[in-house]
Amino acid sequence: MTGAEQRQLDERGFVLLHDFIPLPLLEELRKEVERVDAEEGGRAGSEFRKEPHTRRLANLAGKGDVFPRVISDAAILEYVGYVIGGRFKLSSLNARAPDPLSEWVQPLHCDAGALPDEKGFWVCNAIWMLDDFTAENGATRIVPGSHHWGKDPRDVLEDPMAPHPDEILVLARAGTVAVINTHAWHGGTANRSSAPRRCLHAFYTRWDKPQQQFQRDLLSEAAKSRLSPELRELLAIDDEFNARVTLADPLRSGFLK
Ligand SMILES: O=C(O)CCC(=O)C(=O)O
């Protein structure tokens, strides 16, 4: 991580890592996302909350050998550690694709409705772009610097779905990873194109906060038996403290009910 990247994370709240995903991995991720989607059909995404006009998959850490490579990528984990400190875990791994030819816009939100606390930031998302993110196809919007405001957009905006005067679109080619301090106000925009705009959200949270999807219970025994000790730790499989805080406050979303 360069000093310039650290400054971008500090000041704007995100950094773009262009050409991060090698082409063979990008192709495999696309294939695997389509495989899981086809296998799950109407159940797809049901481990988490449903979003209108959007194709979502949830709980991907346990659904194929390629996904653990995404969540444990050492370079990405370095950026995540810079944002939320060295001790953290995966909160969830989802795929998301706003429906083509749709007007649906996500409200501006902070992931899990999270506001920084007395220890600082505690949520960070790495968006793995499986297709180009363009101005037409539903690129993520973000309000740079808003991770410092300590406010939930639901509490202060009249209409969190409306365009914000300070928002910018995160535009980049497929293969880019956007690491975002997701206390910053952000959300998906409408996919007005006729093609899919797919991505993975590798969402991490500080060690002392709930997981968005409780990996210990969601992963099958077979999937858990294949995990390395490092992955078990990243997924907090054997972490009793995580079990307590997560079961007390499950499936938190910044905007989905
Ligand atoms: O997929 C995107 O563009 C952003 C999605 C997002 O922020 C979310 O689902 O919480």
The ligand as a Gaussian input file, in Angstrom:
#p B3LYP/6-31G(d) Opt

LIG

0 1
 O      -23.085000      -3.123000      -5.582000
 C      -22.920000      -1.923000      -5.350000
 O      -22.735000      -1.079000      -6.220000
 C      -22.943000      -1.424000      -3.927000
 C      -23.812000      -2.271000      -3.092000
 C      -23.940000      -1.891000      -1.669000
 O      -23.470000      -0.876000      -1.215000
 C      -24.670000      -2.805000      -0.780000
 O      -25.352000      -3.729000      -1.259000
 O      -24.595000      -2.594000       0.457000

